[in-house]
Amino acid sequence: MKHPSFTIPGAGLVLLAVAAIISGCISQVPPMEPQLPLSAAVKGPNEATGVSPSYQDAELLAIGAEAGKALSPVISKISDDANRNDIGALGADSARLSSLAGDYYFRIRDLNVSPKYQAWKTNYLLGLLDVGTAGDYFSKSASFALSKDYANASTYLEQGNTLFQRSNHYLKLADESVRE
């Protein structure tokens, strides 16, 4: 019997919203403009060596697009799991989401990007952190629910929902940063 304070369909709605934002954020990234080399008149941090910075904007956008394509279906699957009250599948798919978000976070984190894409990168990374942690919390929630510990299951579910809502904020900021 399901404990009355543990309901997961609400999580499904939040997850669908985040999936839409992730795919929308990626689809709104404008095509990258060609990177021009620094002129001799513009001195940068590497002026002693005469080397201009090497920006990885194209790689950032490619990984970001790949992340959106990989994460959106997993988020949709988690939403379906929640709507069906399939706690076992919710746990497995949430753990998968956490792992995927972490992988993309680490692939993007150390990229050297131009100032044009720095705000996008920063906000997207914050969104990925929250999505990954939310996935971990949803997975823990499912484990507690399977063991009939509905108090802890509800706590982790609520924390996961909060993180998903916050990730939505960061992903919107990332999207807005490239529209300016």
N, C-alpha and C positions, 0 to 999 in steps of 0.2 A: 504494500500500500504506500502510496506517495504521501509524504509529509506535507501538510498544507502550506508551510512557509517556504517550501522549495519548489519553485516553478521556473522552468527554463524557457518557455516560449518568448518571454520578454527579451531574453538574450538574443534570440533569433532576429528580432527587429533591429537591434543595435548592430549585430553582425552584418546584416544586409546593408545598412547605411554605410558602414566602414568599407565593405566591399565595393560599393558604388563610388565612394570617395577615392579609394585606391585606384580603381580603373579610370576614373575621371581625371585624377591627378596626372596619371601617366599619359592619357590621351591629349591633355592640354599642354604638354610641354612643347614649346615651339621648336622647329628645326634649328639645329645649332648653326650659328653663323661661323664662317671661317675664322680661325684664330690667326691674327696678324702678328708677326714677330715684333718684339720691342725695338723701337728705333734707338739709335745711339744717343739721342737726346733724352730719352726716358731711362733713368737709372732705377733698377730694381734691387731686390735683396742680394742678387748674385753679381753685382756690378764689379766686384774684384776679379771674378773669373771671366766676366764677359759672357756668361751663359744666361739666356733668357729662361724664365720658368716654363716648365713643360706642363701644360694643363691637360687633365684627363676628362674634359667635359663630355666628349663623345662616349667614353667608357661609362661615365656616370649615368648618362641618359639611356644607354643600352641596358645597363644593369637595372636601372629604375624601371624601365619598360618590362624587362624580364620578371622583375619582382612583382609588379602589378599583375602580370599574366599568371604567375604561379600562385600568388596569395589569394586572389579573388575567388577562384573556384573552391579553395579549401575553406575560406570564410563562408561561402555559400553552402558548402556541405555541412559545416558546423551549424549554420542556421537551420538547415533541414533536420539535422540530428536533434536540435533543440525543439523544433516544432513537432517532431514525432516522439519526443520524450525518449529517445534512444540514448540512454546514458552511456552505454558501452562504446558506441560509435562516437559520441561526443568527446569522451576521454581520449580515444585514439586520434581523432581528427584534430583535437585541440593541441595534443602533444606534437603532431605533425606541423601545425601552424607555428607553434613556438620555435621549433627547430628551423623551419624555413625562414621565418623572420630573422632569427639570429644569424643564419648563413648570409642572408642579403645585407644585414647590418655590417657584418665584418668585411664583406666584399666592397662595400661603399665607403666605410669609415676612413680608410687611409688614402683615398684618392685625392690628388691635388687638383682642385678645380678653380676655375677663374672666379673673380668676384661676382660675375653675373649669375653664377649658379651656386654660390656659397650658401645663401639663405635657403634655397631649395634643398640642398644637401643636408644642412643642419636640421631643418624641420622634418624632412623625410626620415632622417635617422631617428629623431625623437619619436616620430610616429611608429617606426619599425620596433623600437624598444618597447613601446606601450603595447603594440599588437603581440609581440613575442611574449611579454610578461602576462598579458591577458590570456593568451593561449595556455600558458603554464597554469594560471589560476583556474581556467575552465577545466583543464585536465585534472587538477587536484580536486576541484568541486565534484567532478564525475566519480573520482575514486572514493571520496567520502560518501557520496550518495549511494554508490554500490554497496558500501559497508553499512548503510543505514544510519550514518552520522549526518543527519540533515542540518544540524546547526552549523557545522563546519562547511558543509556543502553550500549552504546559503551564503555564508560569509565569503567564501572564495568566488562564488558566482557574482555576488554584488561587487567585489573588488575587480573582477574581470570586466564586468560591464562598465565600471567607472574608467578603467584604463582604455577600453575601446572608445568610449566617448571622448576621452582626452586625445587619443590617437587621431580621431576624426578632426579635432581642432588643428593638430600639427600638420596633417595632410592637406587641409584647406589652406593653411599658411604657406605650405610648399607650393601649392598650385597658384596661389595669388602672387607669390614672389616672382614667378616667371611671366606673369601677365603684364607686369609694370613696364 
